[in-house]
Amino acid sequence: GLLERPVLPPALAVPTVTYKLFLSGKSGVGKTALVATLAGTPVPTVHHETLGIEATTVYWPAKLRASGRPLIFQLHFWD
């Protein structure tokens, strides 16, 4: 994943699709580790509970199979 929105010249500008993903579940199952892995940040080696909500934004480029059109997904992870 990309942590920052890629800067593209105006001729190559592609649409951005935004999603907010809320992760919930039992303590210690790996929700924070999953978000860290997708964001390309170091995974915590020691378990500690997340206090409140931790928000992480990831930009993920993709190309649609059907049309071949490129998109950028802006994923807001709420952990």
Distance bins in CASP14 RR format, pairs under 12 A and 6 or more apart:
PFRMAT RR
TARGET T0000
AUTHOR 0000-0000-0000
RMODE 2
METHOD distances of the structure
MODEL  1
1 35 0 0 0 0 0 1 0 0 0 0 0
1 36 0 0 0 0 0 1 0 0 0 0 0
1 37 0 0 0 0 1 0 0 0 0 0 0
1 38 1 0 0 1 0 0 0 0 0 0 0
1 39 1 0 0 1 0 0 0 0 0 0 0
1 40 1 0 0 1 0 0 0 0 0 0 0
1 41 0 0 0 0 0 1 0 0 0 0 0
1 56 0 0 0 0 0 1 0 0 0 0 0
1 57 0 0 0 0 0 1 0 0 0 0 0
1 58 1 0 1 0 0 0 0 0 0 0 0
1 59 1 0 0 1 0 0 0 0 0 0 0
1 60 1 0 1 0 0 0 0 0 0 0 0
1 61 0 0 0 0 1 0 0 0 0 0 0
1 62 0 0 0 0 0 1 0 0 0 0 0
1 72 0 0 0 0 0 1 0 0 0 0 0
1 73 0 0 0 0 1 0 0 0 0 0 0
1 74 0 0 0 0 0 1 0 0 0 0 0
1 75 0 0 0 0 1 0 0 0 0 0 0
1 77 0 0 0 0 0 1 0 0 0 0 0
2 8 0 0 0 0 0 1 0 0 0 0 0
2 16 0 0 0 0 0 1 0 0 0 0 0
2 38 0 0 0 0 0 1 0 0 0 0 0
2 39 0 0 0 0 1 0 0 0 0 0 0
2 40 0 0 0 0 1 0 0 0 0 0 0
2 41 0 0 0 0 0 1 0 0 0 0 0
2 57 0 0 0 0 1 0 0 0 0 0 0
2 58 1 0 0 1 0 0 0 0 0 0 0
2 59 1 0 1 0 0 0 0 0 0 0 0
2 60 1 0 0 1 0 0 0 0 0 0 0
2 61 1 0 0 1 0 0 0 0 0 0 0
2 62 0 0 0 0 0 1 0 0 0 0 0
2 72 0 0 0 0 1 0 0 0 0 0 0
2 73 0 0 0 0 0 1 0 0 0 0 0
2 74 0 0 0 0 0 1 0 0 0 0 0
2 75 0 0 0 0 0 1 0 0 0 0 0
3 35 0 0 0 0 0 1 0 0 0 0 0
3 36 0 0 0 0 0 1 0 0 0 0 0
3 38 0 0 0 0 0 1 0 0 0 0 0
3 39 1 0 0 1 0 0 0 0 0 0 0
3 40 1 0 0 1 0 0 0 0 0 0 0
3 41 1 0 0 1 0 0 0 0 0 0 0
3 56 0 0 0 0 1 0 0 0 0 0 0
3 57 1 0 0 1 0 0 0 0 0 0 0
3 58 1 0 0 1 0 0 0 0 0 0 0
3 59 1 0 0 1 0 0 0 0 0 0 0
3 60 0 0 0 0 0 1 0 0 0 0 0
3 74 0 0 0 0 0 1 0 0 0 0 0
3 75 0 0 0 0 0 1 0 0 0 0 0
3 77 0 0 0 0 0 1 0 0 0 0 0
4 39 0 0 0 0 0 1 0 0 0 0 0
4 40 0 0 0 0 0 1 0 0 0 0 0
4 57 0 0 0 0 1 0 0 0 0 0 0
4 58 0 0 0 0 1 0 0 0 0 0 0
4 59 1 0 0 1 0 0 0 0 0 0 0
4 72 0 0 0 0 0 1 0 0 0 0 0
4 74 0 0 0 0 0 1 0 0 0 0 0
5 13 0 0 0 0 0 1 0 0 0 0 0
5 14 0 0 0 0 0 1 0 0 0 0 0
5 16 1 0 0 1 0 0 0 0 0 0 0
5 18 0 0 0 0 0 1 0 0 0 0 0
5 57 0 0 0 0 1 0 0 0 0 0 0
5 58 0 0 0 0 0 1 0 0 0 0 0
5 59 1 0 1 0 0 0 0 0 0 0 0
5 60 0 0 0 0 0 1 0 0 0 0 0
5 61 0 0 0 0 0 1 0 0 0 0 0
5 72 1 0 0 1 0 0 0 0 0 0 0
5 73 0 0 0 0 0 1 0 0 0 0 0
5 74 1 0 0 1 0 0 0 0 0 0 0
5 75 0 0 0 0 0 1 0 0 0 0 0
6 12 0 0 0 0 1 0 0 0 0 0 0
6 13 0 0 0 0 0 1 0 0 0 0 0
6 14 0 0 0 0 1 0 0 0 0 0 0
6 16 0 0 0 0 0 1 0 0 0 0 0
6 58 0 0 0 0 0 1 0 0 0 0 0
6 59 1 0 0 1 0 0 0 0 0 0 0
6 60 0 0 0 0 0 1 0 0 0 0 0
6 61 1 0 0 1 0 0 0 0 0 0 0
6 70 0 0 0 0 0 1 0 0 0 0 0
6 72 1 0 0 1 0 0 0 0 0 0 0
6 73 0 0 0 0 0 1 0 0 0 0 0
6 74 0 0 0 0 0 1 0 0 0 0 0
7 13 0 0 0 0 0 1 0 0 0 0 0
7 14 0 0 0 0 0 1 0 0 0 0 0
7 59 0 0 0 0 0 1 0 0 0 0 0
7 72 0 0 0 0 0 1 0 0 0 0 0
8 14 1 0 0 1 0 0 0 0 0 0 0
8 15 0 0 0 0 0 1 0 0 0 0 0
8 16 0 0 0 0 0 1 0 0 0 0 0
8 59 0 0 0 0 0 1 0 0 0 0 0
8 61 0 0 0 0 1 0 0 0 0 0 0
8 70 0 0 0 0 1 0 0 0 0 0 0
8 72 0 0 0 0 1 0 0 0 0 0 0
12 61 0 0 0 0 0 1 0 0 0 0 0
12 70 0 0 0 0 1 0 0 0 0 0 0
12 72 0 0 0 0 0 1 0 0 0 0 0
13 70 0 0 0 0 0 1 0 0 0 0 0
13 71 0 0 0 0 0 1 0 0 0 0 0
13 72 0 0 0 0 1 0 0 0 0 0 0
14 59 0 0 0 0 0 1 0 0 0 0 0
14 61 1 0 0 1 0 0 0 0 0 0 0
14 62 0 0 0 0 1 0 0 0 0 0 0
14 63 0 0 0 0 1 0 0 0 0 0 0
14 64 0 0 0 0 0 1 0 0 0 0 0
14 68 0 0 0 0 0 1 0 0 0 0 0
14 69 1 0 0 1 0 0 0 0 0 0 0
14 70 1 0 1 0 0 0 0 0 0 0 0
14 71 1 0 0 1 0 0 0 0 0 0 0
14 72 1 0 1 0 0 0 0 0 0 0 0
14 73 0 0 0 0 0 1 0 0 0 0 0
14 74 0 0 0 0 0 1 0 0 0 0 0
15 61 0 0 0 0 0 1 0 0 0 0 0
15 62 0 0 0 0 0 1 0 0 0 0 0
15 64 0 0 0 0 0 1 0 0 0 0 0
15 67 0 0 0 0 0 1 0 0 0 0 0
15 69 0 0 0 0 1 0 0 0 0 0 0
15 70 0 0 0 0 1 0 0 0 0 0 0
15 71 1 0 1 0 0 0 0 0 0 0 0
15 72 1 0 0 1 0 0 0 0 0 0 0
15 73 0 0 0 0 0 1 0 0 0 0 0
15 74 0 0 0 0 0 1 0 0 0 0 0
16 57 0 0 0 0 0 1 0 0 0 0 0
16 59 1 0 0 1 0 0 0 0 0 0 0
16 60 0 0 0 0 0 1 0 0 0 0 0
16 61 0 0 0 0 0 1 0 0 0 0 0
16 62 0 0 0 0 0 1 0 0 0 0 0
16 70 0 0 0 0 0 1 0 0 0 0 0
16 71 1 0 0 1 0 0 0 0 0 0 0
16 72 1 0 1 0 0 0 0 0 0 0 0
16 73 1 0 0 1 0 0 0 0 0 0 0
16 74 1 0 1 0 0 0 0 0 0 0 0
16 75 0 0 0 0 0 1 0 0 0 0 0
17 59 0 0 0 0 0 1 0 0 0 0 0
17 60 0 0 0 0 1 0 0 0 0 0 0
17 61 0 0 0 0 0 1 0 0 0 0 0
17 62 0 0 0 0 1 0 0 0 0 0 0
17 64 0 0 0 0 0 1 0 0 0 0 0
17 69 0 0 0 0 0 1 0 0 0 0 0
17 70 0 0 0 0 0 1 0 0 0 0 0
17 71 1 0 1 0 0 0 0 0 0 0 0
17 72 1 0 0 1 0 0 0 0 0 0 0
17 73 1 0 1 0 0 0 0 0 0 0 0
17 74 1 0 0 1 0 0 0 0 0 0 0
17 75 0 0 0 0 1 0 0 0 0 0 0
17 76 0 0 0 0 0 1 0 0 0 0 0
18 57 0 0 0 0 1 0 0 0 0 0 0
18 58 0 0 0 0 0 1 0 0 0 0 0
18 59 0 0 0 0 0 1 0 0 0 0 0
18 60 0 0 0 0 0 1 0 0 0 0 0
18 71 0 0 0 0 0 1 0 0 0 0 0
18 72 0 0 0 0 1 0 0 0 0 0 0
18 73 1 0 0 1 0 0 0 0 0 0 0
18 74 1 0 1 0 0 0 0 0 0 0 0
18 75 0 0 0 0 1 0 0 0 0 0 0
18 76 1 0 0 1 0 0 0 0 0 0 0
19 57 0 0 0 0 0 1 0 0 0 0 0
19 58 0 0 0 0 0 1 0 0 0 0 0
19 59 0 0 0 0 0 1 0 0 0 0 0
19 60 0 0 0 0 1 0 0 0 0 0 0
19 62 0 0 0 0 0 1 0 0 0 0 0
19 71 0 0 0 0 0 1 0 0 0 0 0
19 72 0 0 0 0 0 1 0 0 0 0 0
19 73 1 0 0 1 0 0 0 0 0 0 0
19 74 1 0 0 1 0 0 0 0 0 0 0
19 75 1 0 1 0 0 0 0 0 0 0 0
19 76 1 0 0 1 0 0 0 0 0 0 0
19 77 0 0 0 0 1 0 0 0 0 0 0
19 78 0 0 0 0 0 1 0 0 0 0 0
20 53 0 0 0 0 0 1 0 0 0 0 0
20 55 0 0 0 0 1 0 0 0 0 0 0
20 56 0 0 0 0 0 1 0 0 0 0 0
20 57 0 0 0 0 1 0 0 0 0 0 0
20 58 0 0 0 0 0 1 0 0 0 0 0
20 73 0 0 0 0 0 1 0 0 0 0 0
20 74 0 0 0 0 1 0 0 0 0 0 0
20 75 0 0 0 0 1 0 0 0 0 0 0
20 76 1 0 1 0 0 0 0 0 0 0 0
20 77 0 0 0 0 1 0 0 0 0 0 0
20 78 1 0 0 1 0 0 0 0 0 0 0
20 79 0 0 0 0 0 1 0 0 0 0 0
21 31 0 0 0 0 0 1 0 0 0 0 0
21 34 0 0 0 0 0 1 0 0 0 0 0
21 35 0 0 0 0 1 0 0 0 0 0 0
21 38 0 0 0 0 1 0 0 0 0 0 0
21 39 0 0 0 0 0 1 0 0 0 0 0
21 55 0 0 0 0 0 1 0 0 0 0 0
21 56 0 0 0 0 1 0 0 0 0 0 0
21 57 0 0 0 0 0 1 0 0 0 0 0
21 58 0 0 0 0 1 0 0 0 0 0 0
21 60 0 0 0 0 0 1 0 0 0 0 0
21 73 0 0 0 0 0 1 0 0 0 0 0
21 74 0 0 0 0 0 1 0 0 0 0 0
21 75 1 0 1 0 0 0 0 0 0 0 0
21 76 1 0 0 1 0 0 0 0 0 0 0
21 77 1 0 1 0 0 0 0 0 0 0 0
21 78 1 0 0 1 0 0 0 0 0 0 0
21 79 0 0 0 0 1 0 0 0 0 0 0
22 31 0 0 0 0 0 1 0 0 0 0 0
22 35 0 0 0 0 0 1 0 0 0 0 0
22 53 0 0 0 0 1 0 0 0 0 0 0
22 54 0 0 0 0 0 1 0 0 0 0 0
22 55 0 0 0 0 0 1 0 0 0 0 0
22 56 0 0 0 0 0 1 0 0 0 0 0
22 75 0 0 0 0 0 1 0 0 0 0 0
22 76 0 0 0 0 1 0 0 0 0 0 0
22 77 0 0 0 0 1 0 0 0 0 0 0
22 78 1 0 1 0 0 0 0 0 0 0 0
22 79 0 0 0 0 1 0 0 0 0 0 0
23 29 0 0 0 0 1 0 0 0 0 0 0
23 30 0 0 0 0 1 0 0 0 0 0 0
23 31 1 0 1 0 0 0 0 0 0 0 0
23 32 0 0 0 0 1 0 0 0 0 0 0
23 33 0 0 0 0 0 1 0 0 0 0 0
23 34 1 0 0 1 0 0 0 0 0 0 0
23 35 1 0 0 1 0 0 0 0 0 0 0
23 36 0 0 0 0 0 1 0 0 0 0 0
23 38 0 0 0 0 0 1 0 0 0 0 0
23 50 0 0 0 0 1 0 0 0 0 0 0
23 53 0 0 0 0 1 0 0 0 0 0 0
23 54 0 0 0 0 1 0 0 0 0 0 0
23 55 0 0 0 0 0 1 0 0 0 0 0
23 56 0 0 0 0 0 1 0 0 0 0 0
23 75 0 0 0 0 0 1 0 0 0 0 0
23 76 0 0 0 0 0 1 0 0 0 0 0
23 77 1 0 0 1 0 0 0 0 0 0 0
23 78 1 0 0 1 0 0 0 0 0 0 0
23 79 1 0 1 0 0 0 0 0 0 0 0
24 30 0 0 0 0 0 1 0 0 0 0 0
24 31 1 0 0 1 0 0 0 0 0 0 0
24 50 0 0 0 0 0 1 0 0 0 0 0
24 52 0 0 0 0 0 1 0 0 0 0 0
24 53 0 0 0 0 0 1 0 0 0 0 0
24 77 0 0 0 0 0 1 0 0 0 0 0
24 78 0 0 0 0 1 0 0 0 0 0 0
24 79 0 0 0 0 1 0 0 0 0 0 0
25 31 1 0 0 1 0 0 0 0 0 0 0
25 32 0 0 0 0 0 1 0 0 0 0 0
25 34 0 0 0 0 0 1 0 0 0 0 0
25 49 0 0 0 0 0 1 0 0 0 0 0
25 50 0 0 0 0 0 1 0 0 0 0 0
25 79 0 0 0 0 0 1 0 0 0 0 0
26 49 0 0 0 0 0 1 0 0 0 0 0
27 47 0 0 0 0 1 0 0 0 0 0 0
27 48 0 0 0 0 0 1 0 0 0 0 0
27 49 1 0 1 0 0 0 0 0 0 0 0
27 50 0 0 0 0 1 0 0 0 0 0 0
27 51 0 0 0 0 0 1 0 0 0 0 0
27 79 0 0 0 0 0 1 0 0 0 0 0
28 34 0 0 0 0 0 1 0 0 0 0 0
28 44 0 0 0 0 0 1 0 0 0 0 0
28 46 0 0 0 0 0 1 0 0 0 0 0
28 47 1 0 1 0 0 0 0 0 0 0 0
28 48 0 0 0 0 1 0 0 0 0 0 0
28 49 1 0 0 1 0 0 0 0 0 0 0
28 50 0 0 0 0 1 0 0 0 0 0 0
28 79 0 0 0 0 0 1 0 0 0 0 0
29 47 0 0 0 0 0 1 0 0 0 0 0
29 49 0 0 0 0 0 1 0 0 0 0 0
29 50 0 0 0 0 0 1 0 0 0 0 0
29 79 0 0 0 0 0 1 0 0 0 0 0
30 36 0 0 0 0 1 0 0 0 0 0 0
30 37 0 0 0 0 1 0 0 0 0 0 0
30 38 0 0 0 0 0 1 0 0 0 0 0
30 43 0 0 0 0 1 0 0 0 0 0 0
30 44 0 0 0 0 1 0 0 0 0 0 0
30 47 0 0 0 0 1 0 0 0 0 0 0
30 49 0 0 0 0 0 1 0 0 0 0 0
30 50 0 0 0 0 0 1 0 0 0 0 0
30 79 0 0 0 0 1 0 0 0 0 0 0
31 37 0 0 0 0 0 1 0 0 0 0 0
31 38 0 0 0 0 0 1 0 0 0 0 0
31 43 0 0 0 0 0 1 0 0 0 0 0
31 44 0 0 0 0 0 1 0 0 0 0 0
31 47 0 0 0 0 0 1 0 0 0 0 0
31 49 0 0 0 0 0 1 0 0 0 0 0
31 50 1 0 0 1 0 0 0 0 0 0 0
31 53 0 0 0 0 0 1 0 0 0 0 0
31 54 0 0 0 0 1 0 0 0 0 0 0
31 56 0 0 0 0 0 1 0 0 0 0 0
31 77 0 0 0 0 1 0 0 0 0 0 0
31 78 0 0 0 0 0 1 0 0 0 0 0
31 79 1 0 1 0 0 0 0 0 0 0 0
32 38 0 0 0 0 0 1 0 0 0 0 0
32 39 0 0 0 0 0 1 0 0 0 0 0
32 41 0 0 0 0 0 1 0 0 0 0 0
32 42 0 0 0 0 0 1 0 0 0 0 0
32 43 0 0 0 0 1 0 0 0 0 0 0
32 44 1 0 0 1 0 0 0 0 0 0 0
32 45 0 0 0 0 0 1 0 0 0 0 0
32 46 0 0 0 0 0 1 0 0 0 0 0
32 47 0 0 0 0 1 0 0 0 0 0 0
32 48 0 0 0 0 1 0 0 0 0 0 0
32 49 0 0 0 0 1 0 0 0 0 0 0
32 50 1 0 1 0 0 0 0 0 0 0 0
32 51 0 0 0 0 0 1 0 0 0 0 0
32 52 0 0 0 0 0 1 0 0 0 0 0
32 53 0 0 0 0 0 1 0 0 0 0 0
32 54 1 0 0 1 0 0 0 0 0 0 0
32 55 0 0 0 0 0 1 0 0 0 0 0
32 56 0 0 0 0 1 0 0 0 0 0 0
32 77 0 0 0 0 1 0 0 0 0 0 0
32 78 0 0 0 0 0 1 0 0 0 0 0
32 79 1 0 1 0 0 0 0 0 0 0 0
33 39 0 0 0 0 0 1 0 0 0 0 0
33 40 0 0 0 0 0 1 0 0 0 0 0
33 41 0 0 0 0 0 1 0 0 0 0 0
33 42 0 0 0 0 0 1 0 0 0 0 0
33 43 1 0 1 0 0 0 0 0 0 0 0
33 44 1 0 0 1 0 0 0 0 0 0 0
33 45 0 0 0 0 1 0 0 0 0 0 0
33 46 0 0 0 0 0 1 0 0 0 0 0
33 47 0 0 0 0 1 0 0 0 0 0 0
33 48 0 0 0 0 0 1 0 0 0 0 0
33 50 0 0 0 0 0 1 0 0 0 0 0
33 77 0 0 0 0 0 1 0 0 0 0 0
33 79 0 0 0 0 1 0 0 0 0 0 0
34 40 0 0 0 0 0 1 0 0 0 0 0
34 41 0 0 0 0 0 1 0 0 0 0 0
34 43 0 0 0 0 1 0 0 0 0 0 0
34 44 0 0 0 0 0 1 0 0 0 0 0
34 56 0 0 0 0 0 1 0 0 0 0 0
34 58 0 0 0 0 0 1 0 0 0 0 0
34 75 0 0 0 0 0 1 0 0 0 0 0
34 77 0 0 0 0 1 0 0 0 0 0 0
34 79 0 0 0 0 1 0 0 0 0 0 0
35 41 0 0 0 0 1 0 0 0 0 0 0
35 42 0 0 0 0 0 1 0 0 0 0 0
35 43 0 0 0 0 1 0 0 0 0 0 0
35 44 0 0 0 0 0 1 0 0 0 0 0
35 50 0 0 0 0 1 0 0 0 0 0 0
35 53 0 0 0 0 0 1 0 0 0 0 0
35 54 1 0 0 1 0 0 0 0 0 0 0
35 55 0 0 0 0 1 0 0 0 0 0 0
35 56 1 0 1 0 0 0 0 0 0 0 0
35 57 0 0 0 0 0 1 0 0 0 0 0
35 58 0 0 0 0 1 0 0 0 0 0 0
35 75 0 0 0 0 1 0 0 0 0 0 0
35 76 0 0 0 0 0 1 0 0 0 0 0
35 77 1 0 1 0 0 0 0 0 0 0 0
35 78 0 0 0 0 1 0 0 0 0 0 0
35 79 1 0 1 0 0 0 0 0 0 0 0
36 42 1 0 0 1 0 0 0 0 0 0 0
36 43 1 0 1 0 0 0 0 0 0 0 0
36 44 1 0 0 1 0 0 0 0 0 0 0
36 45 0 0 0 0 0 1 0 0 0 0 0
36 50 0 0 0 0 0 1 0 0 0 0 0
36 54 0 0 0 0 1 0 0 0 0 0 0
36 56 1 0 0 1 0 0 0 0 0 0 0
36 58 0 0 0 0 0 1 0 0 0 0 0
36 77 0 0 0 0 1 0 0 0 0 0 0
36 79 0 0 0 0 1 0 0 0 0 0 0
37 43 1 0 0 1 0 0 0 0 0 0 0
37 44 0 0 0 0 0 1 0 0 0 0 0
37 56 0 0 0 0 0 1 0 0 0 0 0
37 58 0 0 0 0 0 1 0 0 0 0 0
37 77 0 0 0 0 0 1 0 0 0 0 0
38 56 0 0 0 0 1 0 0 0 0 0 0
38 57 0 0 0 0 0 1 0 0 0 0 0
38 58 1 0 1 0 0 0 0 0 0 0 0
38 59 0 0 0 0 0 1 0 0 0 0 0
38 60 0 0 0 0 1 0 0 0 0 0 0
38 73 0 0 0 0 0 1 0 0 0 0 0
38 75 1 0 0 1 0 0 0 0 0 0 0
38 76 0 0 0 0 0 1 0 0 0 0 0
38 77 1 0 0 1 0 0 0 0 0 0 0
38 79 0 0 0 0 0 1 0 0 0 0 0
39 54 0 0 0 0 0 1 0 0 0 0 0
39 55 0 0 0 0 0 1 0 0 0 0 0
39 56 1 0 1 0 0 0 0 0 0 0 0
39 57 0 0 0 0 1 0 0 0 0 0 0
39 58 1 0 1 0 0 0 0 0 0 0 0
39 59 0 0 0 0 1 0 0 0 0 0 0
39 60 0 0 0 0 0 1 0 0 0 0 0
39 75 0 0 0 0 1 0 0 0 0 0 0
39 76 0 0 0 0 0 1 0 0 0 0 0
39 77 1 0 0 1 0 0 0 0 0 0 0
39 79 0 0 0 0 0 1 0 0 0 0 0
40 56 0 0 0 0 1 0 0 0 0 0 0
40 58 0 0 0 0 1 0 0 0 0 0 0
40 59 0 0 0 0 0 1 0 0 0 0 0
40 60 0 0 0 0 0 1 0 0 0 0 0
40 77 0 0 0 0 0 1 0 0 0 0 0
41 54 0 0 0 0 0 1 0 0 0 0 0
41 56 0 0 0 0 1 0 0 0 0 0 0
41 57 0 0 0 0 0 1 0 0 0 0 0
41 58 0 0 0 0 1 0 0 0 0 0 0
41 77 0 0 0 0 0 1 0 0 0 0 0
44 50 0 0 0 0 1 0 0 0 0 0 0
44 54 0 0 0 0 0 1 0 0 0 0 0
44 79 0 0 0 0 0 1 0 0 0 0 0
48 54 0 0 0 0 0 1 0 0 0 0 0
49 79 0 0 0 0 0 1 0 0 0 0 0
50 56 0 0 0 0 0 1 0 0 0 0 0
50 77 0 0 0 0 0 1 0 0 0 0 0
50 78 0 0 0 0 0 1 0 0 0 0 0
50 79 1 0 1 0 0 0 0 0 0 0 0
51 79 0 0 0 0 0 1 0 0 0 0 0
52 78 0 0 0 0 1 0 0 0 0 0 0
52 79 0 0 0 0 1 0 0 0 0 0 0
53 76 0 0 0 0 0 1 0 0 0 0 0
53 77 0 0 0 0 1 0 0 0 0 0 0
53 78 1 0 1 0 0 0 0 0 0 0 0
53 79 1 0 0 1 0 0 0 0 0 0 0
54 76 0 0 0 0 0 1 0 0 0 0 0
54 77 0 0 0 0 1 0 0 0 0 0 0
54 78 1 0 0 1 0 0 0 0 0 0 0
54 79 1 0 1 0 0 0 0 0 0 0 0
55 75 0 0 0 0 0 1 0 0 0 0 0
55 76 1 0 0 1 0 0 0 0 0 0 0
55 77 1 0 0 1 0 0 0 0 0 0 0
55 78 1 0 1 0 0 0 0 0 0 0 0
55 79 1 0 0 1 0 0 0 0 0 0 0
56 74 0 0 0 0 0 1 0 0 0 0 0
56 75 0 0 0 0 1 0 0 0 0 0 0
56 76 1 0 0 1 0 0 0 0 0 0 0
56 77 1 0 1 0 0 0 0 0 0 0 0
56 78 0 0 0 0 1 0 0 0 0 0 0
56 79 1 0 0 1 0 0 0 0 0 0 0
57 72 0 0 0 0 0 1 0 0 0 0 0
57 73 0 0 0 0 0 1 0 0 0 0 0
57 74 1 0 0 1 0 0 0 0 0 0 0
57 75 1 0 0 1 0 0 0 0 0 0 0
57 76 1 0 1 0 0 0 0 0 0 0 0
57 77 1 0 0 1 0 0 0 0 0 0 0
57 78 0 0 0 0 0 1 0 0 0 0 0
57 79 0 0 0 0 0 1 0 0 0 0 0
58 72 0 0 0 0 0 1 0 0 0 0 0
58 73 0 0 0 0 1 0 0 0 0 0 0
58 74 1 0 0 1 0 0 0 0 0 0 0
58 75 1 0 1 0 0 0 0 0 0 0 0
58 76 0 0 0 0 1 0 0 0 0 0 0
58 77 1 0 0 1 0 0 0 0 0 0 0
59 71 0 0 0 0 0 1 0 0 0 0 0
59 72 1 0 1 0 0 0 0 0 0 0 0
59 73 1 0 0 1 0 0 0 0 0 0 0
59 74 1 0 1 0 0 0 0 0 0 0 0
59 75 1 0 0 1 0 0 0 0 0 0 0
59 76 0 0 0 0 0 1 0 0 0 0 0
59 77 0 0 0 0 0 1 0 0 0 0 0
60 70 0 0 0 0 0 1 0 0 0 0 0
60 71 0 0 0 0 1 0 0 0 0 0 0
60 72 1 0 0 1 0 0 0 0 0 0 0
60 73 1 0 1 0 0 0 0 0 0 0 0
60 74 0 0 0 0 1 0 0 0 0 0 0
60 75 1 0 0 1 0 0 0 0 0 0 0
60 76 0 0 0 0 0 1 0 0 0 0 0
60 77 0 0 0 0 0 1 0 0 0 0 0
61 69 0 0 0 0 0 1 0 0 0 0 0
61 70 1 0 0 1 0 0 0 0 0 0 0
61 71 1 0 0 1 0 0 0 0 0 0 0
61 72 1 0 1 0 0 0 0 0 0 0 0
61 73 1 0 0 1 0 0 0 0 0 0 0
61 74 0 0 0 0 0 1 0 0 0 0 0
61 75 0 0 0 0 0 1 0 0 0 0 0
62 68 0 0 0 0 1 0 0 0 0 0 0
62 69 0 0 0 0 1 0 0 0 0 0 0
62 70 1 0 0 1 0 0 0 0 0 0 0
62 71 1 0 1 0 0 0 0 0 0 0 0
62 72 1 0 0 1 0 0 0 0 0 0 0
62 73 1 0 0 1 0 0 0 0 0 0 0
62 74 0 0 0 0 0 1 0 0 0 0 0
62 75 0 0 0 0 0 1 0 0 0 0 0
63 69 1 0 0 1 0 0 0 0 0 0 0
63 70 1 0 1 0 0 0 0 0 0 0 0
63 71 1 0 0 1 0 0 0 0 0 0 0
63 72 0 0 0 0 0 1 0 0 0 0 0
63 73 0 0 0 0 0 1 0 0 0 0 0
64 70 1 0 0 1 0 0 0 0 0 0 0
64 71 1 0 0 1 0 0 0 0 0 0 0
64 72 0 0 0 0 0 1 0 0 0 0 0
64 73 0 0 0 0 0 1 0 0 0 0 0
65 71 0 0 0 0 0 1 0 0 0 0 0
END
